[in-house]
């Protein structure tokens, strides 16, 4: 899944990059191409026409009065009220090209007529009835047009008429390749997003049920943005068929009205419904508002007034956008401050889009004929941030599944171990009780025989027999301790004092083996347990560490501290370490990696710590050493002491 998300990111970047490559059309290969480059026309004249004048033939309104000079630094102003059209006159210089042409790179108009000087019939006509007024055109000329005046009549149903970009004069075949690919990057960009959304829609059939909602919402967001970019592109409308203009011009509006609730849905899936279900309520309200807006828009396209809804829908949508921006921005920023990386990614993407959008709006309000550009690339950053968030969501789901699988495996292992321990405990208790009595009787008779024996050799053999019986009794005691840890006498243990006593008891033994014990304990560490059993468990572990350390330079470090309301005791040594395979078996019945021993000592230690509601974990590296980590629930000293005193007084 991670690979597929990366593939989608590369697909967007590669397809957009293809659009920046020049189309394989070389002007030098054209038979009529001229070597002289194109030149820019920097001066022209314009004349506003009233509504009545705009309907008159060109020869009646061209006149000689009312013409105003304009250039690139002083373009046409905004269209005044009561104006129905405008005339543009361009003085053509000497045309030295074999196939001269003039290229208007940017015009705001829905109806364009081009006239040669002295002619009343246009040699070029273009009209759009659906209101898309961003136009560019390449008009072929004749060499005989040198020195004449070219007149352009502009009319618009959008209330905007202007020359918004350069006017170039040059050879037709030289300018045609650039003209064909002019602004086509928007078409490729929008088409790539729509294609990406379709690919994602196909992938829906291969996703798990819990992944569909997030994937589908992002798919619809990308589809809406692709429709918006495509519907706003002048090149798309330039090459599209005129009879499909109404439908094509609706792409931007439909995408804009649809993306608002879908983005809120995506936000809700990632971050939840919010406090008091605010995000969920916002999404429901926006879905109703967008549905009404879409219905009103469709009826408005057919000139049907649906109960006057078209009048109130624009301010209603504006309020909806503003509320969405405030709520989601506040939630994203607060989540980012709390360390949520998904919120950080969305905030970065949305921030870049907002900066681009605000910059475009500033330019647009300064000149309403400005063609908005940067918002499209801000949306690309926003899409990439959403894809990154979705990838993180899928990755976190995968990590969560892996973690749950490991926990389930650990729980199964603990369950099997508990069942095994239960069986062994019952068996050990039964065997220990049945065997201990005969052993004690045998030991008593051996002592009587030793008292009556007079031969030194017989006494030595009897003494050896008694020692072996004592060793067997010790093993049986370990069995009983494992089967019944006998923690009925539970008291408040001062772990600090207990460890100090253990260090004092074991230091002579460590000194005899050329090792040393280092104790680092925080004061006032308390836990509930049985002091004898706790000492037995820790002495077993310290003895194991001493047996594993090198003679002469060995050390054992005992550290005790409080972590997350637990008392943590770490016993580390610089011994030979334990293999990873053997490390996993520590605590299992009768397992030992020593040449001498039964494995009961560590098994009993595990059992005692378990009954004290604690945990025992080992970390080891071969040739470096081993660390045992005991975690016991911390007990509040004062409250426990007071409770103990109260029970004593009642007794």
C-alpha positions as CSV (number, residue, x, y, z in Angstrom):
1,X,0.0,0.0,0.0
2,X,2.9,2.4,0.8
3,X,4.3,1.6,-2.6
4,X,1.0,2.5,-4.3
5,X,0.8,5.8,-2.5
6,X,4.3,6.7,-3.7
7,X,3.3,5.6,-7.2
8,X,0.4,8.0,-7.2
9,X,2.6,10.9,-6.1
10,X,5.1,10.1,-8.9
11,X,2.3,9.8,-11.4
12,X,1.1,13.3,-10.6
13,X,4.6,14.8,-10.8
14,X,5.5,13.0,-14.0
15,X,2.3,13.8,-15.9
16,X,2.6,17.4,-14.9
17,X,6.3,17.4,-15.9
18,X,5.4,16.1,-19.3
19,X,3.2,19.1,-19.9
20,X,6.3,21.4,-19.5
21,X,8.0,19.6,-22.4
22,X,7.7,21.5,-25.7
23,X,5.5,19.8,-28.3
24,X,7.6,18.2,-31.0
25,X,6.9,20.8,-33.6
26,X,9.8,22.7,-35.1
27,X,9.2,25.9,-36.9
28,X,12.3,25.5,-39.0
29,X,10.7,22.4,-40.6
30,X,7.8,24.4,-41.9
31,X,8.1,25.5,-45.6
32,X,7.0,29.1,-45.0
33,X,8.9,29.8,-41.8
34,X,10.9,32.9,-41.7
35,X,14.1,33.6,-39.8
36,X,12.9,36.9,-38.4
37,X,11.6,36.5,-34.8
38,X,8.2,37.7,-33.6
39,X,7.9,41.3,-32.3
40,X,5.6,42.6,-29.6
41,X,3.1,45.4,-30.3
42,X,3.1,47.6,-27.2
43,X,0.7,50.4,-28.3
44,X,-3.0,50.2,-29.3
45,X,-6.1,52.2,-29.1
46,X,-9.5,51.4,-27.6
47,X,-13.0,52.9,-27.7
48,X,-15.9,52.0,-25.5
49,X,-19.3,51.3,-27.1
50,X,-22.7,51.8,-25.5
51,X,-25.2,49.0,-25.7
52,X,-26.9,50.6,-28.7
53,X,-23.5,51.2,-30.5
54,X,-22.4,47.6,-29.9
55,X,-25.4,46.4,-31.9
56,X,-24.6,48.7,-34.9
57,X,-22.4,47.7,-37.9
58,X,-18.7,48.4,-37.6
59,X,-18.6,51.2,-40.2
60,X,-21.2,53.2,-38.2
61,X,-19.4,53.2,-34.9
62,X,-15.7,53.2,-35.8
63,X,-15.5,57.0,-36.3
64,X,-12.6,59.1,-35.3
65,X,-13.8,60.3,-31.9
66,X,-13.6,58.6,-28.5
67,X,-10.4,56.7,-29.1
68,X,-8.0,56.3,-26.1
69,X,-4.4,55.2,-26.4
70,X,-3.2,52.3,-24.3
71,X,0.0,50.2,-23.8
72,X,1.4,47.5,-21.6
73,X,2.1,49.9,-18.8
74,X,-1.3,51.7,-19.1
75,X,-3.8,49.0,-20.2
76,X,-7.5,49.3,-20.5
77,X,-9.4,50.1,-17.3
78,X,-12.3,48.1,-16.0
79,X,-15.4,48.1,-18.1
80,X,-17.6,51.1,-17.0
81,X,-21.3,50.7,-16.3
82,X,-23.7,51.0,-19.2
83,X,-21.1,49.8,-21.7
84,X,-22.0,47.1,-24.2
85,X,-18.7,46.5,-26.0
86,X,-15.4,48.0,-27.1
87,X,-13.3,48.5,-30.3
88,X,-9.6,47.8,-30.3
89,X,-7.4,49.2,-33.1
90,X,-3.8,48.0,-33.7
91,X,-1.6,49.8,-36.2
92,X,0.3,47.1,-38.2
93,X,3.9,47.8,-39.1
94,X,5.7,46.6,-42.2
95,X,5.1,42.8,-42.4
96,X,8.4,41.2,-43.5
97,X,7.2,37.6,-42.9
98,X,6.1,35.2,-45.7
99,X,3.0,34.2,-43.7
100,X,2.4,37.0,-41.2
101,X,0.1,36.6,-38.2
102,X,-0.9,38.4,-35.1
103,X,-1.3,36.6,-31.8
104,X,-3.5,38.0,-29.0
105,X,-2.3,36.0,-25.9
106,X,-5.0,37.2,-23.6
107,X,-8.4,38.8,-24.2
108,X,-11.5,39.1,-21.9
109,X,-14.5,38.9,-24.1
110,X,-17.3,36.4,-25.1
111,X,-17.8,37.7,-28.6
112,X,-14.9,38.7,-30.9
113,X,-14.9,40.1,-34.5
114,X,-11.8,41.0,-36.4
115,X,-11.9,43.5,-39.3
116,X,-9.4,44.5,-41.9
117,X,-9.1,48.2,-42.7
118,X,-11.9,49.4,-45.0
119,X,-14.0,46.2,-44.6
120,X,-17.3,45.9,-42.9
121,X,-17.4,42.1,-42.8
122,X,-15.2,40.3,-40.2
123,X,-12.6,37.8,-41.4
124,X,-12.6,36.2,-38.0
125,X,-15.6,35.6,-35.6
126,X,-15.7,33.8,-32.2
127,X,-18.6,33.7,-29.8
128,X,-19.3,31.9,-26.5
129,X,-22.8,31.9,-25.1
130,X,-21.9,30.3,-21.8
131,X,-19.9,33.1,-20.3
132,X,-16.3,31.8,-20.4
133,X,-14.5,35.0,-21.4
134,X,-10.8,34.1,-21.2
135,X,-9.8,33.9,-24.8
136,X,-6.6,33.9,-26.9
137,X,-6.3,33.8,-30.7
138,X,-3.9,33.6,-33.6
139,X,-5.1,35.5,-36.7
140,X,-3.4,35.0,-40.1
141,X,-2.6,38.2,-42.1
142,X,-1.5,39.0,-45.6
143,X,1.7,40.8,-46.5
144,X,-0.5,43.4,-48.1
145,X,-1.9,44.3,-44.7
146,X,1.4,46.1,-44.0
147,X,0.7,49.6,-42.6
148,X,-3.0,49.1,-42.2
149,X,-5.2,49.2,-39.1
150,X,-6.6,46.0,-37.6
151,X,-9.9,46.5,-35.7
152,X,-11.2,44.1,-33.1
153,X,-14.8,44.4,-31.8
154,X,-15.3,42.9,-28.3
155,X,-18.5,42.2,-26.5
156,X,-19.1,40.4,-23.2
157,X,-22.0,39.0,-21.2
158,X,-19.7,38.8,-18.1
159,X,-19.1,42.6,-17.8
160,X,-15.4,42.3,-18.5
161,X,-13.6,43.5,-21.6
162,X,-9.8,43.9,-21.7
163,X,-6.5,43.0,-23.3
164,X,-4.8,41.0,-20.5
165,X,-1.5,39.9,-22.1
166,X,1.0,40.5,-24.9
167,X,0.2,41.1,-28.6
168,X,2.8,39.4,-30.8
169,X,3.4,39.9,-34.6
170,X,5.4,37.3,-36.5
171,X,5.4,34.4,-38.8
172,X,2.4,32.1,-38.5
173,X,4.3,28.9,-38.7
174,X,6.9,30.1,-36.2
175,X,4.2,31.0,-33.6
176,X,1.9,28.1,-34.3
177,X,3.8,25.5,-32.2
178,X,3.8,27.7,-29.1
179,X,0.2,28.7,-29.8
180,X,-0.9,25.1,-29.8
181,X,0.7,24.3,-26.5
182,X,-0.1,27.7,-24.9
183,X,-1.6,27.2,-21.5
184,X,-2.0,23.4,-22.2
185,X,-0.2,22.6,-18.9
186,X,-3.5,23.3,-17.1
187,X,-5.3,20.8,-19.4
188,X,-2.6,18.2,-18.6
189,X,-2.7,19.0,-14.9
190,X,-6.5,18.7,-14.6
191,X,-6.7,15.6,-16.8
192,X,-3.9,14.0,-14.8
193,X,-5.8,14.6,-11.5
194,X,-9.1,13.2,-13.0
195,X,-7.1,10.2,-14.4
196,X,-5.6,9.6,-10.9
197,X,-9.0,9.8,-9.3
198,X,-10.3,7.1,-11.8
199,X,-7.4,4.9,-10.9
200,X,-8.1,5.3,-7.2
201,X,-11.8,4.5,-7.9
202,X,-10.8,1.2,-9.5
203,X,-8.6,0.4,-6.5
204,X,-11.6,0.7,-4.2
205,X,-12.5,-2.9,-5.2
206,X,-9.3,-4.2,-3.7
207,X,-9.4,-2.4,-0.3
208,X,-10.6,-3.5,3.0
209,X,-13.9,-2.1,4.3
210,X,-12.3,0.1,7.0
211,X,-10.1,1.7,4.3
212,X,-12.8,2.5,1.8
213,X,-14.1,5.7,3.4
214,X,-10.7,7.5,3.6
215,X,-9.7,6.3,0.1
216,X,-13.0,7.3,-1.5
217,X,-13.1,10.8,0.1
218,X,-9.5,11.5,-1.1
219,X,-10.5,10.1,-4.6
220,X,-13.5,12.5,-4.7
221,X,-11.3,15.5,-3.6
222,X,-8.8,14.8,-6.3
223,X,-11.6,14.4,-8.9
224,X,-13.2,17.7,-7.8
225,X,-9.9,19.6,-8.0
226,X,-9.2,18.1,-11.4
227,X,-12.6,19.3,-12.6
228,X,-12.0,22.8,-11.2
229,X,-8.6,23.1,-12.9
230,X,-9.9,21.8,-16.2
231,X,-13.0,23.9,-16.1
232,X,-11.0,27.1,-15.4
233,X,-8.4,26.5,-18.1
234,X,-8.7,28.8,-21.2
235,X,-6.9,26.2,-23.3
236,X,-9.5,23.6,-22.5
237,X,-12.4,25.8,-23.7
238,X,-10.3,27.0,-26.6
239,X,-10.0,23.5,-28.1
240,X,-13.4,22.2,-26.9
241,X,-16.5,22.1,-29.1
242,X,-18.7,25.1,-28.8
243,X,-21.9,23.0,-28.4
244,X,-20.4,21.4,-25.2
245,X,-19.6,24.8,-23.8
246,X,-22.4,24.9,-21.2
247,X,-21.5,21.5,-19.8
248,X,-17.7,22.2,-19.8
249,X,-18.1,25.6,-18.1
250,X,-20.0,23.9,-15.3
251,X,-17.0,21.7,-14.3
252,X,-15.5,24.4,-12.1
253,X,-18.7,25.3,-10.3
254,X,-19.7,21.6,-9.7
255,X,-16.3,20.7,-8.5
256,X,-16.2,23.8,-6.1
257,X,-19.7,23.0,-4.7
258,X,-18.9,19.3,-4.2
259,X,-15.4,19.6,-2.7
260,X,-16.5,21.5,0.4
261,X,-18.4,18.7,2.3
262,X,-16.1,16.0,0.9
263,X,-13.0,17.7,2.5
264,X,-14.8,18.0,5.8
265,X,-15.6,14.3,5.5
266,X,-11.9,13.5,4.9
267,X,-11.0,15.6,7.9
268,X,-13.6,13.8,10.1
269,X,-12.3,10.4,9.1
270,X,-8.8,11.3,10.0
271,X,-9.4,13.3,13.2
272,X,-12.8,12.1,14.3
273,X,-16.0,14.1,14.9
274,X,-14.4,16.7,17.1
275,X,-15.6,18.1,20.4
276,X,-19.4,17.8,20.8
277,X,-19.5,16.3,17.3
278,X,-18.8,19.7,15.8
279,X,-17.0,18.5,12.7
280,X,-19.7,15.9,12.0
281,X,-22.4,18.5,12.4
282,X,-20.5,20.8,10.1
283,X,-20.2,18.1,7.5
284,X,-23.9,17.3,7.6
285,X,-24.8,21.0,7.3
286,X,-22.4,21.5,4.3
287,X,-23.8,18.4,2.5
288,X,-27.3,19.9,2.7
289,X,-26.1,23.3,1.6
290,X,-24.0,21.9,-1.3
291,X,-26.9,19.7,-2.4
292,X,-29.3,22.7,-2.5
293,X,-26.6,24.8,-4.3
294,X,-26.1,22.1,-7.0
295,X,-29.9,21.8,-7.5
296,X,-30.2,25.6,-7.8
297,X,-27.2,25.7,-10.1
298,X,-28.8,23.1,-12.5
299,X,-32.1,24.9,-12.6
300,X,-30.4,28.3,-13.1
301,X,-28.6,26.9,-16.1
302,X,-32.0,26.2,-17.7
303,X,-33.2,29.7,-16.6
304,X,-35.6,28.3,-14.0
305,X,-35.9,30.2,-10.7
306,X,-36.3,27.7,-7.9
307,X,-38.3,29.6,-5.3
308,X,-35.7,32.4,-5.3
309,X,-33.0,30.1,-3.9
310,X,-30.3,31.4,-6.3
311,X,-30.4,34.8,-4.5
312,X,-29.6,33.4,-1.1
313,X,-27.3,30.5,-2.0
314,X,-24.3,32.7,-2.8
315,X,-24.1,34.4,0.7
316,X,-25.1,31.1,2.3
317,X,-22.2,29.3,0.6
318,X,-19.8,32.1,1.5
319,X,-20.8,31.7,5.2
320,X,-20.4,28.0,4.9
321,X,-16.8,28.4,3.5
322,X,-15.9,30.8,6.2
323,X,-17.2,28.6,9.0
324,X,-15.4,25.6,7.6
325,X,-12.2,27.6,7.3
326,X,-12.4,28.8,10.9
327,X,-13.3,25.4,12.5
328,X,-10.9,23.2,10.5
329,X,-8.1,25.7,10.8
330,X,-8.5,26.0,14.5
331,X,-8.7,22.2,15.0
332,X,-5.7,21.6,12.7
333,X,-3.5,24.2,14.5
334,X,-4.5,23.0,18.0
335,X,-3.8,19.4,16.9
336,X,-0.5,20.4,15.4
337,X,0.6,22.1,18.7
338,X,-0.3,18.9,20.5
339,X,2.1,17.0,18.2
340,X,-0.3,15.4,15.7
341,X,1.8,14.9,12.5
342,X,-1.3,14.4,10.3
343,X,-2.6,17.8,11.4
344,X,0.8,19.3,10.7
345,X,0.8,17.9,7.1
346,X,-2.7,19.2,6.5
347,X,-1.8,22.6,8.0
348,X,1.2,22.9,5.7
349,X,-0.7,21.9,2.6
350,X,-3.7,24.1,3.4
351,X,-1.4,27.0,4.4
352,X,0.4,26.9,1.0
353,X,-3.0,26.8,-0.7
354,X,-4.2,29.7,1.4
355,X,-1.2,31.8,0.6
356,X,-1.5,31.1,-3.1
357,X,-5.3,31.8,-3.0
358,X,-4.9,35.1,-1.1
359,X,-2.2,36.3,-3.4
360,X,-4.5,35.6,-6.4
361,X,-7.4,37.3,-4.8
362,X,-5.3,40.4,-4.1
363,X,-4.3,40.6,-7.8
364,X,-7.9,39.9,-8.9
365,X,-9.4,42.7,-6.8
366,X,-6.8,45.0,-8.1
367,X,-7.7,44.0,-11.7
368,X,-10.8,42.0,-12.3
369,X,-9.5,40.9,-15.7
370,X,-6.6,39.0,-14.0
371,X,-6.5,35.3,-14.8
372,X,-6.1,33.4,-11.5
373,X,-3.1,31.1,-11.7
374,X,-1.4,30.3,-8.4
375,X,-4.4,28.7,-6.7
376,X,-4.0,25.7,-8.9
377,X,-0.5,25.0,-7.7
378,X,-1.5,25.7,-4.1
379,X,-4.1,23.0,-4.6
380,X,-1.4,20.6,-5.8
381,X,0.5,21.1,-2.5
382,X,-2.8,20.5,-0.7
383,X,-3.4,17.3,-2.6
384,X,0.1,16.0,-1.8
385,X,-0.4,16.7,1.9
386,X,-3.7,14.8,1.8
387,X,-2.1,11.9,0.0
388,X,0.7,11.9,2.7
389,X,-1.9,11.9,5.4
390,X,-3.7,9.0,3.8
391,X,-0.4,7.1,3.5
392,X,0.3,7.7,7.1
393,X,-3.2,6.4,8.1
394,X,-2.7,3.2,6.1
395,X,0.8,2.8,7.5
396,X,-0.4,3.4,11.1
397,X,-3.2,0.8,10.5
398,X,-0.6,-1.7,9.3
399,X,1.7,-1.0,12.3
400,X,-1.3,-1.3,14.6
401,X,-2.1,-4.8,13.1
402,X,1.5,-5.9,13.5
403,X,1.4,-4.6,17.1
404,X,-1.8,-6.4,17.9
405,X,-0.5,-9.6,16.3
406,X,2.6,-9.4,18.5
407,X,0.5,-8.8,21.6
408,X,-1.8,-11.7,20.7
409,X,1.2,-13.9,20.3
410,X,2.6,-12.8,23.6
411,X,-0.8,-13.3,25.3
412,X,-1.0,-16.8,23.9
413,X,2.5,-17.5,25.1
414,X,1.6,-16.2,28.6
415,X,-1.6,-18.3,28.6
416,X,0.3,-21.5,27.6
417,X,2.9,-20.7,30.2
418,X,0.2,-20.1,32.9
419,X,-1.5,-23.4,32.1
420,X,1.8,-25.2,32.2
421,X,2.7,-23.5,35.4
422,X,-0.6,-24.5,37.0
423,X,-0.2,-28.1,36.1
424,X,3.4,-28.1,37.4
425,X,2.3,-26.3,40.5
426,X,-0.3,-28.9,41.4
427,X,2.2,-31.7,40.6
428,X,4.9,-30.1,42.6
429,X,2.7,-29.5,45.6
430,X,1.5,-33.1,45.6
431,X,5.0,-34.6,45.1
432,X,6.6,-32.3,47.7
433,X,4.1,-33.2,50.4
434,X,4.4,-36.9,49.7
435,X,8.2,-36.9,49.6
436,X,9.1,-34.5,52.4
437,X,7.7,-36.7,55.2
438,X,9.7,-39.8,54.3
439,X,12.8,-37.7,53.9
440,X,12.4,-36.2,57.3
441,X,12.0,-39.6,58.9
442,X,15.0,-41.0,57.1
443,X,17.1,-37.9,58.2
444,X,16.0,-38.5,61.8
445,X,17.1,-42.2,61.7
446,X,20.4,-41.2,60.1
447,X,21.1,-38.7,62.9
448,X,20.4,-41.4,65.5
449,X,22.7,-43.8,63.8
450,X,25.4,-41.1,63.6
451,X,25.1,-40.5,67.3
452,X,25.5,-44.3,68.1
453,X,28.3,-44.9,65.5
454,X,31.8,-44.9,66.8
455,X,33.8,-45.4,63.6
456,X,34.9,-42.1,62.0
457,X,34.5,-43.5,58.5
458,X,30.8,-44.4,59.2
459,X,30.2,-40.9,60.6
460,X,31.6,-39.3,57.4
461,X,29.3,-41.3,55.2
462,X,26.3,-40.6,57.4
463,X,27.1,-36.9,57.3
464,X,27.3,-36.9,53.5
465,X,23.9,-38.7,53.4
466,X,22.3,-36.1,55.7
467,X,23.8,-33.3,53.5
468,X,22.2,-34.8,50.4
469,X,18.9,-35.2,52.2
470,X,19.1,-31.5,53.2
471,X,19.8,-30.6,49.5
472,X,16.8,-32.7,48.5
473,X,14.7,-30.9,51.2
474,X,15.9,-27.6,49.8
475,X,14.7,-28.6,46.3
476,X,11.4,-29.7,47.7
477,X,11.1,-26.3,49.4
478,X,11.6,-24.6,46.1
479,X,8.9,-26.8,44.7
480,X,6.5,-25.7,47.4
481,X,7.5,-22.1,47.0
482,X,6.8,-22.4,43.3
483,X,3.5,-24.1,43.9
484,X,2.4,-21.9,46.8
485,X,4.5,-18.7,47.1
486,X,2.9,-18.1,50.6
487,X,2.4,-14.4,50.3
488,X,-0.4,-14.4,52.8
489,X,1.7,-12.3,55.1
490,X,1.7,-9.3,52.8
491,X,3.2,-6.1,54.3
492,X,4.5,-2.8,53.1
493,X,8.1,-3.3,51.9
494,X,10.6,-0.6,51.9
495,X,12.4,-1.6,48.7
496,X,15.3,0.8,49.6
497,X,15.9,-1.0,52.9
498,X,15.4,-4.5,51.4
499,X,18.0,-3.8,48.7
500,X,20.5,-2.4,51.2
501,X,20.2,-5.5,53.3
502,X,20.6,-7.8,50.2
503,X,23.7,-5.8,49.2
504,X,25.2,-6.2,52.7
505,X,24.4,-10.0,52.7
506,X,25.8,-10.7,49.2
507,X,28.9,-8.4,49.3
508,X,31.1,-10.9,51.1
509,X,30.3,-13.6,48.6
510,X,31.0,-11.2,45.8
511,X,34.3,-10.2,47.3
512,X,35.3,-13.9,47.6
513,X,34.8,-14.2,43.8
514,X,36.7,-11.0,43.0
515,X,33.5,-9.0,42.1
516,X,31.8,-6.0,43.5
517,X,28.2,-4.9,44.0
518,X,27.2,-1.3,43.3
519,X,23.9,-0.1,44.7
520,X,22.1,3.0,43.4
521,X,18.7,3.3,45.0
522,X,16.3,6.2,45.3
523,X,14.9,6.8,48.8
524,X,11.4,6.0,49.9
525,X,10.6,3.2,47.5
526,X,7.6,1.1,48.7
527,X,5.8,-1.9,47.4
528,X,3.4,-4.6,48.8
529,X,4.9,-8.1,49.3
530,X,6.5,-10.6,51.6
531,X,9.9,-9.6,52.8
532,X,11.3,-13.2,53.0
533,X,10.1,-14.1,49.5
534,X,11.3,-10.8,48.0
535,X,14.7,-11.4,49.5
536,X,14.7,-15.0,48.2
537,X,13.9,-13.8,44.6
538,X,16.5,-11.1,44.5
539,X,19.2,-13.2,46.2
540,X,18.6,-15.9,43.5
541,X,19.1,-13.3,40.8
542,X,22.2,-11.8,42.4
543,X,23.7,-15.3,42.8
544,X,23.1,-16.0,39.1
545,X,24.8,-12.8,38.2
546,X,27.8,-13.6,40.4
547,X,28.1,-17.1,38.8
548,X,28.1,-15.4,35.3
549,X,30.7,-12.7,36.0
550,X,34.4,-13.1,35.3
551,X,36.5,-13.7,38.4
552,X,38.7,-10.7,39.2
553,X,36.9,-7.9,37.3
554,X,33.2,-8.7,37.7
555,X,30.6,-6.2,38.8
556,X,26.9,-6.2,39.6
557,X,24.9,-3.0,39.5
558,X,21.6,-2.7,41.3
559,X,19.5,0.3,40.5
560,X,16.0,1.1,41.9
561,X,13.8,4.0,40.9
562,X,10.2,5.0,40.3
563,X,8.8,5.0,36.7
564,X,5.1,5.6,35.9
565,X,3.8,4.6,39.4
566,X,6.0,1.5,39.4
567,X,9.1,0.6,41.4
568,X,11.7,-0.5,38.9
569,X,14.6,-2.6,40.1
570,X,17.4,-3.3,37.5
571,X,20.1,-5.9,38.2
572,X,22.9,-5.7,35.6
573,X,26.2,-7.6,35.3
574,X,29.1,-7.8,33.0
575,X,29.0,-11.6,32.7
576,X,29.1,-13.8,29.6
577,X,25.6,-13.0,28.5
578,X,22.8,-15.2,27.2
579,X,22.0,-16.4,23.8
580,X,18.8,-15.0,22.3
581,X,17.2,-18.4,22.0
582,X,18.0,-19.2,25.7
583,X,16.8,-15.8,26.8
584,X,13.3,-16.5,25.5
585,X,13.2,-19.7,27.7
586,X,14.2,-18.1,31.0
587,X,11.6,-18.9,33.6
588,X,10.4,-22.1,32.0
589,X,10.2,-25.1,34.3
590,X,13.6,-26.9,34.7
591,X,15.3,-24.8,32.1
592,X,18.9,-23.8,32.9
593,X,22.0,-23.0,30.9
594,X,24.4,-23.8,33.8
595,X,26.3,-27.1,34.1
596,X,24.9,-27.4,37.7
597,X,21.4,-26.7,38.8
598,X,17.8,-27.7,38.3
599,X,16.4,-24.4,36.9
600,X,14.1,-24.1,39.9
601,X,15.7,-21.0,41.3
602,X,14.8,-18.7,38.4
603,X,11.4,-20.4,38.1
604,X,10.7,-19.7,41.7
605,X,11.9,-16.1,41.2
606,X,9.5,-15.6,38.3
607,X,6.7,-17.1,40.4
608,X,7.3,-14.8,43.4
609,X,7.4,-11.6,41.3
610,X,4.3,-12.7,39.5
611,X,2.4,-13.2,42.7
612,X,3.5,-9.7,43.8
613,X,1.7,-8.5,40.7
614,X,5.0,-7.5,39.1
615,X,6.9,-8.4,35.9
616,X,10.4,-9.7,35.3
617,X,12.1,-9.1,31.9
618,X,15.6,-9.9,30.8
619,X,17.9,-8.1,28.3
620,X,21.2,-9.7,27.3
621,X,24.0,-9.5,24.8
622,X,26.4,-12.3,24.4
623,X,29.9,-11.3,25.7
624,X,28.6,-8.0,27.2
625,X,26.3,-8.9,30.0
626,X,22.8,-9.3,31.2
627,X,20.2,-7.0,32.7
628,X,17.1,-8.1,34.7
629,X,14.3,-5.6,35.1
630,X,11.7,-6.0,37.8
631,X,8.6,-3.8,37.8
632,X,6.4,-3.8,40.9
633,X,3.4,-1.6,41.6
634,X,4.4,1.3,43.8
635,X,2.7,1.7,47.2
636,X,2.1,5.0,48.9
637,X,4.1,4.7,52.1
638,X,2.1,7.0,54.4
639,X,-1.3,5.7,53.6
640,X,-0.1,2.1,53.9
641,X,1.6,2.7,57.2
642,X,-1.5,4.4,58.6
643,X,-3.7,1.6,57.4
644,X,-1.4,-1.0,59.0
645,X,-1.4,0.9,62.3
646,X,-5.2,1.1,62.2
647,X,-5.5,-2.7,61.7
648,X,-3.0,-3.2,64.6
649,X,-5.0,-1.0,66.9
650,X,-8.2,-2.8,66.0
651,X,-6.6,-6.2,66.6
